[in-house]
Amino acid sequence: MSLRIIVTVKHVPDATGNRQFAEDNTTDRDSVDGLLSELDEYAVEQALRIAEAHGDAEVTVLTVGPDEAKDALRKALSMGADKGVHVNDDDIHGTDAIGTSLILAKAVEHTGFDLVVSGMASTDGTMGVVPALLAERLDIPQLTLLSEVAVDGTTVRGRRDNDAGSEQLEAQLPAVVSVTDQSGEARYPSFKGIMAAKKKSVAELDLDDLDIEAEEVGLTGSWTAVDQATARPARVAGTIVKDEGEGGRQLAEFLAAQKFI
């Protein structure tokens, strides 16, 4: 029986751009270019490795977001994923992590799955809670923050590293796993892969398809909200201390004034 792998991916603002909030205190995604979250590339890579080792597997990439989010799917498809699923609905705007986990859970169930693979966090929100929330909603085991992951029959195994040591974890499928940026370098899409991605299918779903009420998600349904945001102050020129015999004293006075010493 074919192994059905779903990878959750996110289209995020480029971290090198001038990111800011919109008038409703949500992320302004129109003022900066977007791309596939770098941490999700590791999830795509691990899903592809599992599929290659299994021999009979299908990798589906799933994203939630506006029209531009399809670019994240195309990047993952060019890496080698088989097909995509895009949940797109105007009422999703402003959804927090809890609402996102609901949409993902419904979409995963709608698509059909054996294993869900996620990155350790998104590079915009950086909360890292969605994989656990997703597993809870699906009522299946979770193995999170894995540096290694593999599937053997109906068992998924992985290694989680921390400051104190390493843990060997396993669970029966179906399950949710998240992988870290130490799990293995993501492959670079080849020209052939980029061209092939244009022909791969991307299913479009909205809230009605997933039997989700608009009030359950979006700004209205969010359990969290940004009340106020202040722009980061512009960078100013630093202080230059010229050593003309008193440099050490001037440096100490500067550090003391900044409460560094």
N, C-alpha and C positions, 0 to 999 in steps of 0.2 A: 504494500500500500504506500502511495506517495506521501512523503513527509511535507506537510503544509507549514511553511515558515512565514510569519508576518513580521516585518521590520517597521517600527514606528519612527518616522523622521519628521523634522520640523524645518520650515523655511524661516530663517532668522535674519535680522539686520546685520550687515557686515560690521564686525567689531572694530574695524579700522576706520569706519565712517563716523560722522558727527551724529551720534544717536541722541534722540530727545523724545520728550513726551508730546502727545497731541493735546488739544484743548480739553478733551474728556479724561485726561491723565492716563490714557493708554499709550502703548508704544507707537510712535509715529513711524509707520513703515513706508510712507511715501517719500520721506525726505532723505532716505539712504538706500543704497542697493541691498538686495537680499540674496541669500545663498543657503545651501544645505548646511545645517549645523555641523561643524567639524566633528563634534563628539558623536554625532549620528553616523558619520562615515565609518567609524569603527564598528558600529552595530551592523551596518550593511556588509562590511568585510567579513565579520564573523559568521553572519548568516550564509554568505556565499561559500565560505570554507566548509561549513557544516553540510550544505547542499552538495558540494563537490565530493565530500567524503562519503556521504550517504548514497549517492548515485541516483536515487529516485526521489527527487525533492523539487518543490516549487517555492520560489521566494517572491513574496508580494510586499511591496513597500506601501505604507499607509501614511497619509498626512492629513492634517486638519488646518484649514486656512483659506484666505482669499484666492483669487485667480492666480496671483503670482506664486503661490505655494506650489503650483505644478512644476516650477523650475527645480524644486528640491527633488521631486519624483523623477524628473528627467535625468538629473545627475545620478541618482541611485540606479536607475534603469541602465544608464550608460556604463555603470560599473559592472553590470551583469545580472541585476534582478530581472525577474520574468515579466511582471506586470505591476500596475499601480492602482491604488484606490485613493481618490481625493474627496474628502468631505468638505463641501463648500456651501455656506449659507450665510446671508447677511446677518442673521440673528446670532451667529457665533461670535461676532465682534465683542471683545472685552471679556471673553471667558477666562476664568482662572484655572489653576491646576486641577481643582476638584471637578469642575465642569468638563475640562478637557478629558479627564479620565473616563467620565461617563460617555462622551462621544466616541472615544477610542474603543471602549468596551463594547458598545453597541455595534460599531463598525467591524471589530474583530469577529464578533459572533455572527454578524451578517455575512462576512466573507468566508468564514470557516477556517480553522487553524488547529495546529498541534503544538506549535512553539511560537512565542512572541519574543522578539529580540529588540531591546532598546539601548540607546546610549545612556551613560551615567547621569546626564543632565543636558539641558539645552544651554547654548552659549548666550542666550539673552536673559531668560529668567533664572537660570542656574539653581533651581530649587532641588532637583534630583528626586522628587517624590512621586512622579507620575507612574513609573514602573510598579511601585508598591501599591499605589491606589488602583491601578489597572488590575493587578493580580487579585486584590480584595474584591473588586466588583465582579470579576470573572469567577471568583471562588476557586482559585487554583494556586498551586505552590509558586513561590518566587525565589530565585537565586539572583541576588543583586551584587553589583560592583565586582564583577568577575574579571580576572586577568587572563584566564583560560576558560574555554567552554567547548564541549563536545557532546554529541548525541550517540548513544549506543543502544540500539533497539528502541525501547520505549522509555529509556532513562536518559536524562540530561545531567551531565556532571560539569563541575567547574571549580576553579581555584580563586579564592578571595585573599588578597594580600593586604596586610596592615602593618603598623609600626611594630607590633608585638610578634608577628609571625604570619603564617598562611593557614587558611582553612580549606579543607576539601569538602565540597558540598555536592549533593545530588538530589534529584526529585524525579518523580514519574510524570511523563507527559499526560495531558497538556500542562504547560508551565510558562511562566514569564521569566526572562533573564535580562539583566542589564550588564553591559560590559564597559570597562574603563578604557582610557587612552593608552594603557599598557598592554592591551590584548593583542596588538599586532598592527603594523602599519597598513593603512587602507590603500588598496590598489588604485592606480591612476587610470581613468577611462581611456581606452584606445580609440583611435579614429573610427575603427570598425564598430566599437561599442557605442560611440556617439551616434553614428548613423543608424545603427540597429534600434537604438532607443526611440527614435522618431516613429517607428512602426509598431512599437509595443503598446498594448491596450492600457488605458487608464480609465477606470470606472468612476463615474461622478455620482456622489450621494449627497442628499441634503437631510435636514432634520426629520422631515416627513418619512423618508425612506427608513430612518432608524427609530421611528416611533418616539421621538424626543420632543417635548413641548418647548417652545421658545423661552418660556419663563424659567426653565431649568438651567439654562446656560446664558451666555452673554453677560453684560453688566448687571442685568436684573437678577440673574441667578447666581452670581459670584458670591462666594463666602468671604472673599478678600477684596479690598479696593485701595487704590492710591488716593489719599485725600489731598495731598499737596506735593509738589515737586519744585525744587529750586535748581536752576542751571548751575553747573560747576563754574566757579570764578575763572576768568581768563588768566592765562599764565602771564606772570610778570618777570621782568629781568631780575636775576639773582644778585646777591651781594658779592663783590669781588674784593678780596683782602690782599693788598700789595705788601709784600714783606720787605720793609725797609728798616728792619731791626725791631719792630714792634708787632710783627705778623702774628706771633704766637699769642700775645695778649689780646689782640683784636679778634682773633679766631675764637679764643675762649669766651670773650665777652659776647660775641655773636651767638655762640652755642648756648650760653647761659640765658640770653634774652629769649631764645626760642624754646627754652626749658628742655633742651636736649641733654644738659648736664646740670 
